[in-house]
Amino acid sequence: MGTTGTHVRPRWPVAVFAASVVAGLVFAAAHLTADGSDLRPAGGDVGSLVAERARRVELQRVDARGLQGSIDALSRDAASGTVLKKLLATVSGLEDVAGLTTVKGAGVVVTLDDAPRTVEVPDGDDPNVLVVHQQDIQAFVNALWAGGARAITIHGQRLVSTTGIKCVGSTVVLDGVPYSPPYDIAAVGDPLELQAALNTSSEVSTFRDYVDRYQLGLDLEVKDSITAKPYAGSVGLRHAVAVTP
């Protein structure tokens, strides 16, 4: 009777597989260590590679220390309220410039008025020369700003950078509110400088010519104390938006 042989599975494929896995791990480790760079830069050696790595690590440490210093400074400021105090101080300064705070001091009050009803329009002249227009008010306002006015009001309403002055019939509309003459323009500032600015304004000079020719009303009074209350309207900006057809 023949002997039945037992089939033995060869073990060399397992050994090859294990060696391949180990080699793959070695290559992966080398790639991670090099961080995608050449482990043997041209013309270099292990010493130069280590020195380059050390230099890069030190640069990163310097950056890290700088960032940590900034974080520590912000943390201290936040804890002590310094940042908040600075922001509040900035806002407070902007409120004054924006006309959102009360301003008191010496200044001048300019009053503009239409010509008396008894005045007749000369032949050939436009009847509108007998009334005060928005450009007349704007001329005095601009001159007062140029003279260093800290605050200006018209009929007690504070003027700000977005204030609009418009003529509507025989009245002047200021931020949507109509006013009738006489128009009182009060400015807080050095009275001498304000008057000097009015005297050097060509537009104001033109109005004074109309005062002499058509009897328009113009009065200027120096005040020891004027109070300009804060602007009470909305400070939000509105603009038109194009309609998509």
Residue pairs with C-beta under 8 A, 6 or more apart in sequence:
30 39
33 39
39 49
40 49
41 48
41 49
41 52
44 52
74 83
76 82
77 83
78 84
95 101
96 103
98 160
98 161
98 231
98 235
99 151
99 158
99 159
99 160
99 161
99 230
99 231
100 230
100 231
100 235
101 230
102 227
102 228
102 229
102 230
103 150
103 151
103 188
103 227
103 228
104 188
104 225
104 226
104 227
104 228
105 150
105 188
105 189
105 225
105 226
106 188
106 189
106 190
106 191
106 222
106 223
106 224
106 225
106 226
107 149
107 186
107 187
107 188
107 189
107 191
107 194
107 222
107 223
107 226
108 144
108 186
108 187
108 189
108 191
108 194
108 195
108 220
108 221
108 222
108 223
109 184
109 185
109 186
109 187
109 220
109 221
109 223
109 226
110 140
110 144
110 184
110 185
110 186
110 187
110 198
110 218
110 219
110 220
111 182
111 183
111 184
111 185
111 217
111 218
111 219
111 220
111 221
112 132
112 136
112 137
112 140
112 181
112 182
112 183
112 185
112 207
112 216
112 217
112 218
113 132
113 181
113 182
113 183
113 216
113 217
113 218
113 219
114 130
114 131
114 132
114 170
114 181
114 182
114 216
114 217
115 130
115 131
115 214
115 215
115 216
115 217
116 215
119 130
119 214
119 215
121 127
121 129
121 130
129 210
129 214
130 214
130 216
131 170
131 181
132 172
132 181
132 183
132 216
132 217
133 167
133 172
134 165
134 166
134 167
134 172
135 203
136 207
137 154
137 165
137 172
137 183
137 185
138 165
139 201
139 203
139 204
139 206
139 207
140 185
140 198
140 201
140 204
140 207
141 152
141 154
141 159
141 165
141 185
142 201
142 203
143 197
143 198
143 200
143 201
143 203
143 204
144 152
144 185
144 187
144 189
144 194
144 197
144 198
145 152
146 197
146 201
147 187
147 189
147 190
147 193
147 194
147 195
147 196
147 197
147 198
148 189
148 190
148 193
148 194
148 197
149 187
149 188
149 189
149 194
150 188
150 189
150 228
151 158
151 159
151 187
151 188
151 228
152 158
152 159
152 185
152 186
152 187
152 188
152 228
153 159
153 185
153 186
153 228
153 229
154 165
154 174
154 179
154 183
154 184
154 185
154 186
155 174
155 179
155 183
155 184
156 184
156 186
156 229
157 174
157 175
157 177
157 231
157 232
158 228
158 229
158 230
158 231
158 232
159 231
160 231
160 233
160 235
162 235
162 237
163 174
163 175
164 173
164 174
164 175
165 172
165 173
165 174
166 172
166 173
167 173
168 178
170 180
170 181
171 178
171 179
171 180
172 178
172 179
172 181
172 183
173 179
175 233
181 217
182 217
186 223
186 226
186 228
187 194
187 226
188 226
188 228
191 222
191 223
195 220
195 222
198 204
198 220
207 216
207 218
208 218
210 216
211 217
211 218
